[in-house]
Amino acid sequence: MNTMLLLPKRYLLAMLVSLAAVPALAAPAAPKLILKPWSPSQELSLNALAFLPGPSTTERLASAREGLLLLDAQGLELARLEGSYEGLDSRSLGPNVLVASLDGARQQALLVSLDPQKRQWGTPLYLPTRDFPVSGLCLYRDDASNLFVFLVGEEGKGEQWLVGNGEHLSGTAQRVRGLPLPPDAKTCQVQDDTHQLFVNEERVGWWVYPASSEAETVRVPVAMRIPFGDIRQAAGAMAVLPGGLLGLDPEAAQLHLYQQDSEGWASRASLPLPGLKEPESIAVRPTKTGIEVLLRDDDSGRLYQGEVDWQPAPVPVSPVLPSVAAIGQSEPVARQGDAADDPAIWVHPTTPALSRVLGTNKKQGLLSYDLQGKLLQELAVGRLNNVDVRGGFKLGAQTVDLAVASNRDRNSLSLFSIDRTSGQLREVGEIPTPLKEIYGICLFQPHAGELYAFANGKDGRYLQYRLSAPDGVVKGELVRQFSVDSQPEGCVADDRRQRLFLGEEDVGVWAVDARADQPTTLSGVIKVGPQLHADVEGIALYQGADHDYLVVSSQGNDSYLVLDAEPPYAVRGAFRVGLNAAAGIDGASETDGLEVTSVNLGGPWNQGMLVVQDGRKRMPEQAQNFKFVPWTDVAKALGLP
């Protein structure tokens, strides 16, 4: 029953009067833009402007038909690099400034340093001539201080180039990747803190892409043209700040303000630009009270400066993870697409430098590489997914080392002997399983002369087989089985402690007693959450002299988590495998399988080696491969004892 209907009329009237007296919550005031003309002290054909990087500087940068220019706040020329230039972006480079532009005469992108104190330009670094006209470019600095330039070209062509690191510009630029962009894109900008690349599509809207060279190429709209958004005519040049974008509609002479939030992008205001007929260039920087703006009207060539009394709220950024570089990599696999999957490391019993890295190609078979990544063997035995290795297996009268892989063509285990002198692989048998979709595999060797294989399927089932070959023919006896609730894949056995670690892709990592005669009670190691991002993929065990660690592929954020291999499984940290500019090796991402050893393999591997599958091969773009990382660098990055 509505109790208000039972109140006397005089009380109802008093309530209505009091409610009417409460002031309504005021909507936030619309941002305002105040503009005034700004003219350099001499006639110049400027086409792009930028504020000199740095919070307290008043100088401006400009590209013009007369050169690259350093100007003071009144437009007085302070330094000039002769030439004819279009487009402009900049980043701090220690005490200097890195400037990117397009040389109109040579039709090439270039990078050049500027010393603003001495007012001197350096020697330009030119990117190679491209096979498409470059219409725009922008700079990006990643978490590891690598410097990149993005090129925007006709017909949707885009590229990312590595041009420097830290305070240094490289001697040569390296192409990292191509990326598909909108067909009528003309300009781009990058927000470094959030690793976001913004690109315009003139007749559609503004888009945002991941800027990281290892990221998947996906895009999300910031704003669209009417009727799908608030852009009246065209999406032109833009400028970005933490949490915000300011974009020009040159045909409607409007400035659009957008705020990023947890749901995406929201329009904050659309401001008219009185006196401008075709605004084509914009530069911004935050002030204490708002945003300082520089604009250029392409119709008249006039320049304007002003301030918007609004600042976007910065969005939370992910913690910066330490980055380690691979110093070696395997040759790419011989199949395109999602092919390379899981590595294993075979250690030579007498000469560790002759050890091998095995890798599966799930479109071909088993591959064997030396420690420099050279392909030594390929066994085309079918779609192998995961592989593991153990030594000292009795194959009849012979003692061999054994590699076992999950074969998705026949839902079986494929077995390979490894010659203990040469490292040569030979297929020696197959064990069928009742799994409908076999997936992962790992081996368990509790004692000399005893070997087990754990095989899992996409339905969550685990089968434990005792492997033997007393008469030279391999056999597998099913001794135990159990299940997890959803799809598993990676697993690793701790032979010393007789414990199996297994990953459930969307859930986390579990531990279970690996012995065949023990209960199959699962205990939690770590759940998917802030530190471990699904999918949970490869799992490996580093067994050092004093500490044992689990290394887990946290595929959802392209990182690797390290935690103690004993309860309470304390997390030691996470890291990424970043690019190695000096060696020309890209980083690793979208990692499926990985493996690690603590054995001294010599040289840079004196504390062991980590091998990770690279799901996105860059620099140059090729089929997938495996990256080789010194464990010394992992331990240093995470401060491991």
C-alpha positions as CSV (number, residue, x, y, z in Angstrom):
1,M,0.0,0.0,0.0
2,N,1.3,3.5,-0.8
3,T,1.6,5.1,2.7
4,M,1.8,8.6,1.2
5,L,-1.9,8.3,0.3
6,L,-2.8,8.0,4.0
7,L,-1.2,11.3,4.9
8,P,-3.4,14.4,5.5
9,K,-3.5,16.8,2.7
10,R,-1.7,19.6,4.6
11,Y,1.3,17.3,5.1
12,L,1.4,16.4,1.4
13,L,1.2,20.1,0.5
14,A,4.1,20.9,2.9
15,M,6.3,18.2,1.4
16,L,5.7,19.4,-2.1
17,V,6.6,22.9,-1.2
18,S,9.8,21.8,0.5
19,L,10.8,19.7,-2.4
20,A,10.2,22.6,-4.8
21,A,12.5,24.7,-2.6
22,V,15.5,22.3,-3.0
23,P,17.8,23.6,-5.8
24,A,18.3,21.2,-8.7
25,L,21.8,19.8,-9.2
26,A,23.5,22.1,-11.6
27,A,24.9,20.4,-14.8
28,P,28.6,21.0,-15.2
29,A,29.2,24.1,-17.2
30,A,30.0,23.6,-20.9
31,P,33.7,24.2,-21.6
32,K,34.5,27.5,-23.3
33,L,37.2,28.3,-25.9
34,I,38.8,31.7,-26.2
35,L,40.9,32.2,-29.3
36,K,42.9,35.1,-30.6
37,P,45.1,35.4,-33.7
38,W,48.8,34.5,-33.4
39,S,51.3,35.6,-36.0
40,P,55.0,34.8,-36.4
41,S,57.2,37.8,-36.8
42,Q,57.8,37.1,-40.4
43,E,55.9,35.7,-43.4
44,L,56.1,31.9,-43.2
45,S,54.1,29.1,-44.9
46,L,53.4,27.1,-41.7
47,N,51.4,24.0,-42.0
48,A,51.8,22.3,-38.6
49,L,52.5,23.6,-35.1
50,A,53.5,21.9,-31.8
51,F,54.4,23.0,-28.3
52,L,58.0,22.3,-27.4
53,P,57.9,19.3,-25.0
54,G,58.3,20.2,-21.3
55,P,56.0,21.7,-18.7
56,S,57.7,25.1,-18.4
57,T,58.7,25.9,-22.0
58,T,57.2,28.6,-24.0
59,E,58.8,27.9,-27.4
60,R,56.9,26.3,-30.2
61,L,57.8,24.1,-33.1
62,A,56.6,24.5,-36.7
63,S,56.9,22.7,-40.0
64,A,56.8,25.0,-43.0
65,R,57.8,25.3,-46.7
66,E,60.7,27.3,-45.4
67,G,62.0,24.6,-42.9
68,L,61.6,23.1,-39.5
69,L,61.4,26.0,-37.1
70,L,61.9,26.7,-33.4
71,L,59.8,29.8,-32.5
72,D,59.4,31.7,-29.3
73,A,56.0,32.6,-27.8
74,Q,55.7,35.7,-29.9
75,G,56.6,33.9,-33.1
76,L,60.2,35.0,-33.4
77,E,62.3,32.5,-35.2
78,L,65.1,31.0,-33.0
79,A,66.4,28.1,-35.1
80,R,65.8,26.7,-38.6
81,L,66.5,23.4,-40.4
82,E,66.4,24.3,-44.0
83,G,64.0,22.4,-46.3
84,S,60.3,22.0,-47.0
85,Y,58.4,20.0,-44.4
86,E,54.9,18.9,-43.6
87,G,53.5,17.4,-40.5
88,L,55.0,17.5,-37.0
89,D,55.3,15.5,-33.8
90,S,57.9,15.6,-30.9
91,R,59.1,13.9,-27.8
92,S,61.7,14.8,-25.1
93,L,65.1,13.2,-25.8
94,G,67.0,13.8,-22.6
95,P,67.8,17.6,-22.6
96,N,67.0,17.7,-26.3
97,V,63.8,17.2,-28.4
98,L,63.1,14.6,-31.0
99,V,61.1,16.0,-33.9
100,A,59.4,13.9,-36.6
101,S,58.3,15.4,-39.9
102,L,57.9,14.7,-43.7
103,D,60.4,16.1,-46.1
104,G,58.3,17.4,-49.0
105,A,61.2,17.5,-51.5
106,R,62.4,13.9,-50.8
107,Q,59.0,12.5,-50.0
108,Q,60.4,10.8,-46.9
109,A,59.8,10.7,-43.2
110,L,62.6,11.9,-41.0
111,L,63.6,12.2,-37.4
112,V,65.9,14.9,-36.1
113,S,67.1,16.1,-32.7
114,L,66.9,19.7,-31.6
115,D,69.0,21.2,-28.8
116,P,66.7,24.0,-27.6
117,Q,69.3,25.5,-25.3
118,K,71.9,25.9,-28.1
119,R,69.1,26.3,-30.6
120,Q,70.8,23.8,-32.9
121,W,69.3,21.1,-35.1
122,G,71.1,17.8,-35.5
123,T,71.6,15.6,-38.5
124,P,68.3,14.1,-39.8
125,L,67.7,10.3,-39.8
126,Y,65.6,9.5,-42.9
127,L,63.4,6.5,-43.1
128,P,63.6,4.5,-46.3
129,T,61.4,5.7,-49.2
130,R,58.1,3.8,-48.9
131,D,56.0,2.3,-51.7
132,F,53.1,4.4,-50.7
133,P,52.6,8.2,-50.2
134,V,53.0,9.1,-46.5
135,S,50.3,11.5,-45.4
136,G,50.9,11.6,-41.7
137,L,53.2,10.5,-38.9
138,C,53.4,10.4,-35.1
139,L,55.8,9.4,-32.3
140,Y,55.4,6.9,-29.5
141,R,57.6,6.0,-26.5
142,D,56.8,2.7,-24.8
143,D,57.4,1.5,-21.2
144,A,60.9,0.3,-22.0
145,S,61.8,3.8,-23.5
146,N,61.9,2.5,-27.0
147,L,61.0,5.3,-29.5
148,F,58.8,4.5,-32.5
149,V,57.3,6.5,-35.4
150,F,54.0,5.5,-37.0
151,L,53.5,6.3,-40.7
152,V,50.0,6.8,-42.1
153,G,49.6,6.4,-45.8
154,E,47.1,6.1,-48.7
155,E,44.8,3.2,-49.2
156,G,44.9,2.2,-45.5
157,K,48.6,1.5,-45.3
158,G,50.3,2.0,-42.0
159,E,53.7,1.1,-40.5
160,Q,55.6,1.2,-37.2
161,W,59.3,1.9,-37.1
162,L,61.8,1.7,-34.3
163,V,63.9,4.8,-34.3
164,G,65.6,5.1,-30.9
165,N,65.8,4.2,-27.2
166,G,66.0,6.4,-24.1
167,E,67.9,9.6,-24.9
168,H,69.4,8.3,-28.1
169,L,68.3,8.3,-31.7
170,S,69.3,5.2,-33.6
171,G,71.7,5.2,-36.5
172,T,69.2,3.4,-38.7
173,A,65.5,2.9,-38.4
174,Q,64.0,-0.6,-38.3
175,R,60.6,-1.5,-39.6
176,V,58.7,-3.3,-36.9
177,R,55.4,-4.1,-38.5
178,G,52.7,-3.0,-40.9
179,L,49.2,-2.3,-39.7
180,P,45.9,-1.9,-41.6
181,L,44.5,1.6,-41.2
182,P,41.3,3.2,-42.5
183,P,41.5,4.0,-46.3
184,D,41.2,7.7,-45.9
185,A,43.3,8.2,-42.8
186,K,45.5,11.3,-42.9
187,T,46.8,11.9,-39.4
188,C,47.7,10.1,-36.1
189,Q,48.6,10.8,-32.5
190,V,49.8,8.5,-29.6
191,Q,49.1,8.8,-25.9
192,D,52.2,7.1,-24.5
193,D,51.0,6.4,-20.9
194,T,48.0,4.4,-22.1
195,H,49.8,3.0,-25.3
196,Q,47.0,4.2,-27.5
197,L,47.3,5.1,-31.2
198,F,44.6,7.5,-32.5
199,V,43.9,7.6,-36.2
200,N,41.3,9.6,-38.2
201,E,39.0,8.2,-40.9
202,E,37.8,11.4,-42.5
203,R,34.3,10.3,-43.5
204,V,33.7,8.0,-40.6
205,G,35.3,9.1,-37.3
206,W,38.3,8.8,-35.0
207,W,39.6,5.4,-34.0
208,V,42.0,4.1,-31.3
209,Y,44.4,1.2,-31.7
210,P,46.9,-0.4,-29.3
211,A,50.2,1.3,-29.9
212,S,52.4,-1.5,-28.5
213,S,54.3,-3.3,-31.3
214,E,53.4,-6.6,-29.7
215,A,49.7,-5.9,-29.4
216,E,46.9,-7.4,-31.5
217,T,45.7,-5.0,-34.3
218,V,42.2,-4.1,-33.1
219,R,40.4,-0.8,-33.1
220,V,37.7,0.9,-31.0
221,P,35.8,4.0,-32.1
222,V,36.3,7.3,-30.2
223,A,33.6,9.2,-32.1
224,M,31.6,8.7,-35.3
225,R,29.8,10.9,-37.8
226,I,26.1,11.6,-37.6
227,P,23.9,9.6,-37.2
228,F,26.2,7.3,-35.3
229,G,27.9,10.1,-33.3
230,D,28.2,13.8,-33.0
231,I,30.6,14.7,-35.9
232,R,28.7,16.8,-38.4
233,Q,30.9,16.6,-41.4
234,A,34.5,15.2,-41.1
235,A,37.0,13.8,-38.6
236,G,40.2,15.8,-39.2
237,A,43.3,16.4,-37.2
238,M,43.4,15.6,-33.5
239,A,45.4,16.1,-30.3
240,V,45.5,13.8,-27.3
241,L,46.0,14.2,-23.6
242,P,45.7,11.6,-20.8
243,G,42.1,10.6,-20.8
244,G,41.0,12.9,-23.5
245,L,41.0,13.8,-27.2
246,L,40.4,17.1,-29.0
247,G,39.4,16.7,-32.6
248,L,38.7,19.1,-35.5
249,D,35.8,18.9,-37.9
250,P,37.3,21.1,-40.6
251,E,34.2,21.3,-42.7
252,A,31.9,22.3,-39.9
253,A,34.6,24.5,-38.2
254,Q,34.1,22.7,-34.8
255,L,36.3,21.5,-32.1
256,H,35.1,18.3,-30.3
257,L,36.2,17.3,-26.8
258,Y,36.0,13.7,-25.7
259,Q,36.6,12.0,-22.3
260,Q,37.7,8.4,-21.9
261,D,36.1,6.4,-19.1
262,S,35.7,2.7,-18.2
263,E,33.0,2.3,-20.8
264,G,34.8,3.9,-23.7
265,W,34.7,7.4,-25.0
266,A,32.0,10.1,-24.3
267,S,31.5,13.5,-25.9
268,R,32.1,16.4,-23.5
269,A,31.4,19.3,-25.8
270,S,31.4,20.6,-29.4
271,L,32.8,24.1,-29.6
272,P,32.4,26.5,-32.6
273,L,35.5,28.0,-34.1
274,P,34.4,31.5,-35.1
275,G,36.6,33.1,-37.8
276,L,38.0,29.8,-39.0
277,K,36.7,28.3,-42.2
278,E,38.8,25.1,-42.5
279,P,40.8,24.3,-39.3
280,E,43.4,21.7,-40.3
281,S,46.1,21.6,-37.6
282,I,45.8,21.5,-33.8
283,A,48.4,21.3,-30.9
284,V,47.6,21.3,-27.2
285,R,49.2,21.1,-23.8
286,P,47.7,21.2,-20.3
287,T,47.8,24.3,-18.1
288,K,46.8,24.9,-14.5
289,T,43.4,26.0,-15.5
290,G,42.7,24.1,-18.8
291,I,44.3,23.3,-22.1
292,E,46.4,25.7,-24.2
293,V,45.5,25.4,-27.9
294,L,47.2,26.2,-31.2
295,L,45.1,26.1,-34.4
296,R,45.8,26.8,-38.1
297,D,43.1,27.7,-40.6
298,D,43.9,26.1,-43.9
299,D,41.6,28.4,-45.8
300,S,43.4,31.6,-44.8
301,G,46.7,30.2,-43.5
302,R,46.1,32.2,-40.3
303,L,47.2,30.9,-36.9
304,Y,45.3,31.1,-33.6
305,Q,46.1,30.5,-30.0
306,G,43.9,30.2,-27.0
307,E,42.7,28.1,-24.1
308,V,39.9,25.7,-23.3
309,D,38.7,25.8,-19.7
310,W,38.5,22.0,-19.5
311,Q,40.9,19.2,-18.7
312,P,40.1,15.5,-19.2
313,A,40.3,13.2,-16.1
314,P,43.2,10.8,-16.6
315,V,42.3,7.2,-16.8
316,P,44.0,4.6,-14.7
317,V,47.0,3.0,-16.3
318,S,48.3,-0.5,-15.9
319,P,51.4,-0.9,-13.7
320,V,54.6,-0.9,-15.8
321,L,56.1,-4.4,-15.8
322,P,59.9,-4.8,-16.2
323,S,61.0,-5.9,-19.7
324,V,63.7,-8.4,-20.5
325,A,65.1,-8.9,-24.0
326,A,65.5,-12.1,-25.9
327,I,69.1,-12.5,-27.1
328,G,68.4,-15.3,-29.5
329,Q,65.4,-16.7,-31.5
330,S,64.6,-19.7,-33.6
331,E,64.1,-19.6,-37.3
332,P,60.4,-19.1,-38.1
333,V,58.3,-22.2,-38.4
334,A,57.4,-23.4,-41.9
335,R,53.7,-22.7,-41.6
336,Q,51.8,-19.5,-41.4
337,G,49.1,-18.5,-38.9
338,D,48.8,-20.0,-35.4
339,A,51.4,-22.7,-35.8
340,A,54.3,-22.7,-33.3
341,D,53.1,-23.7,-29.9
342,D,55.2,-25.3,-27.2
343,P,59.0,-25.7,-26.6
344,A,61.1,-28.1,-24.6
345,I,64.8,-28.0,-23.7
346,W,66.9,-31.1,-24.1
347,V,70.2,-30.8,-22.2
348,H,73.2,-32.7,-23.6
349,P,74.5,-35.0,-20.9
350,T,78.2,-34.1,-21.3
351,T,78.4,-31.0,-23.5
352,P,75.7,-28.5,-22.5
353,A,76.5,-26.2,-25.5
354,L,75.2,-29.0,-27.8
355,S,71.8,-28.9,-26.1
356,R,68.7,-28.6,-28.2
357,V,65.5,-26.6,-28.1
358,L,62.5,-28.6,-29.4
359,G,59.4,-26.9,-30.6
360,T,56.0,-28.1,-31.9
361,N,54.4,-26.8,-35.1
362,K,50.8,-27.7,-34.7
363,K,50.4,-27.6,-38.5
364,Q,53.4,-29.8,-39.2
365,G,55.3,-31.7,-36.5
366,L,58.3,-31.6,-34.2
367,L,61.3,-29.2,-34.8
368,S,64.8,-29.2,-33.3
369,Y,67.0,-26.1,-33.0
370,D,70.5,-25.5,-31.7
371,L,71.1,-22.8,-29.0
372,Q,71.5,-20.2,-31.7
373,G,68.1,-20.9,-33.1
374,K,69.2,-22.7,-36.3
375,L,66.8,-25.4,-37.4
376,L,68.5,-28.8,-37.3
377,Q,65.6,-31.3,-37.8
378,E,62.0,-31.3,-38.7
379,L,59.8,-34.4,-38.3
380,A,56.5,-34.0,-40.2
381,V,54.5,-36.4,-38.0
382,G,51.3,-34.4,-37.7
383,R,49.7,-31.7,-35.7
384,L,51.7,-31.8,-32.5
385,N,50.6,-29.4,-29.7
386,N,52.7,-29.8,-26.6
387,V,56.0,-31.5,-26.0
388,D,58.1,-32.5,-22.9
389,V,61.4,-34.3,-22.3
390,R,63.0,-36.6,-19.8
391,G,66.3,-38.5,-19.8
392,G,67.3,-42.1,-19.1
393,F,64.4,-44.0,-20.7
394,K,64.9,-47.8,-21.3
395,L,64.1,-48.5,-25.0
396,G,64.7,-52.2,-25.0
397,A,68.4,-52.7,-24.4
398,Q,69.1,-49.1,-25.2
399,T,69.1,-46.1,-22.9
400,V,67.8,-43.0,-24.6
401,D,66.3,-39.6,-23.7
402,L,62.7,-39.3,-24.6
403,A,60.5,-36.6,-26.0
404,V,56.7,-37.0,-25.9
405,A,54.2,-34.8,-27.7
406,S,50.4,-34.6,-28.0
407,N,49.3,-35.5,-31.5
408,R,46.0,-33.8,-32.4
409,D,45.7,-35.6,-35.7
410,R,45.2,-39.0,-33.9
411,N,44.5,-37.9,-30.3
412,S,47.6,-39.8,-29.3
413,L,51.0,-39.5,-27.7
414,S,53.9,-39.4,-30.2
415,L,57.2,-40.6,-28.8
416,F,60.7,-39.7,-30.0
417,S,64.1,-41.0,-28.9
418,I,66.9,-38.5,-28.6
419,D,70.4,-39.8,-29.2
420,R,72.4,-38.8,-26.1
421,T,75.5,-38.0,-28.2
422,S,74.3,-36.3,-31.3
423,G,70.9,-35.0,-30.1
424,Q,69.3,-36.6,-33.2
425,L,65.6,-37.3,-32.9
426,R,63.8,-40.4,-34.1
427,E,60.2,-41.3,-33.9
428,V,59.8,-44.5,-31.9
429,G,56.2,-45.1,-31.3
430,E,52.7,-43.9,-30.6
431,I,50.2,-44.4,-27.7
432,P,46.5,-44.0,-28.5
433,T,44.3,-42.2,-26.0
434,P,40.5,-42.1,-25.7
435,L,40.5,-38.3,-25.6
436,K,38.3,-36.7,-28.2
437,E,40.5,-33.5,-28.4
438,I,43.9,-34.1,-27.0
439,Y,45.7,-30.9,-26.0
440,G,48.5,-30.7,-23.4
441,I,51.2,-33.1,-22.3
442,C,53.9,-33.2,-19.6
443,L,56.1,-35.9,-18.2
444,F,56.8,-37.1,-14.6
445,Q,59.9,-39.1,-13.6
446,P,59.7,-39.9,-9.8
447,H,62.6,-42.4,-9.9
448,A,65.2,-43.6,-12.3
449,G,63.6,-46.2,-14.7
450,E,60.1,-44.9,-14.1
451,L,58.3,-42.5,-16.4
452,Y,54.7,-41.2,-16.6
453,A,52.9,-39.0,-19.1
454,F,50.0,-36.7,-18.2
455,A,47.8,-36.0,-21.2
456,N,44.8,-33.6,-21.1
457,G,41.9,-32.9,-23.4
458,K,39.8,-29.8,-24.1
459,D,37.0,-31.3,-22.1
460,G,39.1,-31.0,-18.9
461,R,40.1,-34.7,-18.5
462,Y,43.6,-35.7,-17.5
463,L,44.9,-39.2,-18.2
464,Q,48.1,-40.5,-16.5
465,Y,50.0,-43.2,-18.4
466,R,53.0,-45.3,-17.2
467,L,55.4,-45.5,-20.2
468,S,57.7,-48.4,-20.8
469,A,59.4,-50.3,-23.6
470,P,61.1,-53.4,-22.2
471,D,61.2,-55.2,-25.6
472,G,61.9,-52.0,-27.6
473,V,58.2,-51.3,-28.3
474,V,56.8,-48.3,-26.4
475,K,53.7,-49.0,-24.3
476,G,51.4,-46.8,-22.3
477,E,49.4,-48.1,-19.3
478,L,46.6,-45.9,-18.1
479,V,47.0,-45.8,-14.3
480,R,44.9,-42.8,-13.2
481,Q,42.5,-40.1,-14.4
482,F,40.9,-37.0,-13.1
483,S,39.3,-33.7,-14.4
484,V,39.1,-30.0,-14.1
485,D,35.9,-28.1,-14.8
486,S,37.0,-26.3,-18.0
487,Q,39.7,-26.3,-20.6
488,P,43.3,-27.0,-19.5
489,E,46.5,-27.0,-21.4
490,G,49.9,-26.3,-19.9
491,C,51.3,-28.5,-17.1
492,V,54.6,-29.4,-15.5
493,A,55.7,-32.0,-13.0
494,D,58.0,-31.4,-10.1
495,D,59.9,-34.7,-10.0
496,R,61.6,-33.9,-6.7
497,R,58.5,-33.2,-4.8
498,Q,56.2,-35.5,-6.8
499,R,53.8,-32.7,-7.5
500,L,51.9,-31.8,-10.8
501,F,51.1,-28.2,-11.6
502,L,48.4,-27.7,-14.2
503,G,46.7,-24.7,-15.7
504,E,43.0,-24.2,-16.3
505,E,42.9,-21.5,-18.9
506,D,40.1,-19.3,-17.5
507,V,40.5,-20.2,-13.9
508,G,44.1,-20.4,-12.7
509,V,46.9,-22.9,-11.7
510,W,46.3,-26.0,-9.6
511,A,48.6,-28.5,-7.8
512,V,47.9,-32.2,-7.4
513,D,50.0,-35.2,-6.2
514,A,51.6,-36.6,-9.2
515,R,51.9,-40.2,-7.9
516,A,49.7,-42.7,-9.6
517,D,48.5,-44.3,-6.3
518,Q,47.6,-41.0,-4.5
519,P,44.3,-39.1,-4.4
520,T,43.6,-36.6,-7.1
521,T,42.8,-33.7,-4.8
522,L,43.4,-30.3,-6.4
523,S,44.8,-27.4,-4.4
524,G,44.8,-23.9,-5.6
525,V,48.2,-22.2,-6.5
526,I,46.9,-19.0,-8.0
527,K,43.7,-17.8,-9.6
528,V,43.1,-15.7,-12.6
529,G,43.0,-12.1,-11.4
530,P,45.0,-8.9,-11.2
531,Q,48.3,-10.7,-11.5
532,L,47.5,-13.7,-13.8
533,H,45.4,-12.8,-16.9
534,A,43.5,-15.5,-18.8
535,D,44.3,-17.4,-20.8
536,V,46.6,-19.4,-18.6
537,E,48.9,-21.1,-21.1
538,G,52.4,-22.6,-20.7
539,I,53.8,-23.5,-17.3
540,A,57.4,-24.4,-16.6
541,L,59.6,-25.1,-13.5
542,Y,62.9,-23.5,-12.8
543,Q,64.8,-25.6,-10.2
544,G,67.8,-23.6,-8.8
545,A,70.3,-24.4,-6.2
546,D,68.3,-22.6,-3.5
547,H,64.9,-21.7,-5.0
548,D,62.4,-23.3,-7.3
549,Y,60.1,-21.1,-9.3
550,L,57.0,-21.6,-11.5
551,V,56.9,-19.6,-14.7
552,V,53.5,-19.1,-16.2
553,S,52.4,-17.6,-19.5
554,S,49.8,-14.9,-18.6
555,Q,48.6,-14.6,-22.1
556,G,45.8,-12.1,-21.5
557,N,48.3,-9.3,-20.9
558,D,51.4,-10.7,-22.8
559,S,53.4,-11.2,-19.6
560,Y,55.1,-14.0,-17.6
561,L,54.4,-14.6,-13.9
562,V,57.0,-16.0,-11.6
563,L,56.0,-17.5,-8.3
564,D,57.5,-19.9,-5.7
565,A,57.1,-23.5,-6.6
566,E,56.3,-24.4,-2.9
567,P,53.3,-23.4,-0.7
568,P,52.2,-20.7,-0.2
569,Y,53.3,-20.0,-3.8
570,A,54.3,-16.4,-3.2
571,V,54.3,-14.3,-6.3
572,R,57.8,-12.9,-7.1
573,G,56.7,-10.7,-10.0
574,A,55.8,-10.5,-13.6
575,F,57.8,-9.3,-16.7
576,R,57.5,-9.0,-20.4
577,V,59.8,-10.0,-23.2
578,G,60.5,-6.8,-25.0
579,L,62.4,-6.1,-28.3
580,N,66.1,-6.2,-28.6
581,A,67.0,-3.4,-31.0
582,A,70.7,-4.1,-31.1
583,A,70.1,-7.7,-32.1
584,G,67.2,-7.0,-34.3
585,I,64.9,-9.3,-32.3
586,D,61.3,-8.4,-31.5
587,G,59.5,-9.0,-28.3
588,A,57.2,-11.9,-27.5
589,S,53.4,-11.8,-27.1
590,E,50.3,-14.1,-27.2
591,T,52.6,-16.8,-25.8
592,D,51.2,-20.4,-25.7
593,G,54.0,-22.7,-24.5
594,L,57.2,-22.0,-22.6
595,E,60.1,-23.9,-21.0
596,V,62.9,-23.1,-18.6
597,T,66.0,-24.8,-17.4
598,S,68.5,-23.9,-14.6
599,V,71.3,-25.9,-16.2
600,N,74.4,-23.9,-17.1
601,L,74.4,-24.1,-20.9
602,G,77.4,-21.9,-21.3
603,G,77.9,-18.2,-22.3
604,P,74.8,-16.1,-21.6
605,W,73.0,-19.2,-20.5
606,N,75.2,-19.7,-17.4
607,Q,72.2,-19.5,-15.1
608,G,69.8,-21.2,-17.5
609,M,67.5,-20.4,-20.3
610,L,63.9,-19.4,-20.8
611,V,62.3,-20.2,-24.1
612,V,58.9,-18.7,-25.0
613,Q,56.7,-19.2,-28.0
614,D,56.1,-15.9,-29.8
615,G,52.5,-15.6,-31.2
616,R,53.2,-12.4,-33.2
617,K,56.5,-12.3,-35.0
618,R,57.6,-8.7,-35.8
619,M,60.7,-7.0,-37.1
620,P,60.4,-8.5,-39.7
621,E,56.9,-9.9,-39.8
622,Q,57.2,-13.6,-40.4
623,A,55.7,-16.9,-39.3
624,Q,55.8,-17.6,-35.5
625,N,58.9,-18.6,-33.7
626,F,60.5,-19.1,-30.3
627,K,62.5,-16.5,-28.3
628,F,65.5,-17.4,-26.1
629,V,66.0,-15.4,-22.9
630,P,68.8,-15.6,-20.4
631,W,67.5,-16.5,-16.9
632,T,70.1,-14.1,-15.5
633,D,68.1,-11.2,-17.0
634,V,64.8,-12.5,-15.6
635,A,66.3,-12.9,-12.1
636,K,67.8,-9.4,-12.3
637,A,64.5,-7.8,-13.5
638,L,62.5,-9.3,-10.7
639,G,65.2,-9.1,-8.0
640,L,65.2,-12.9,-7.4
641,P,67.7,-14.3,-4.9
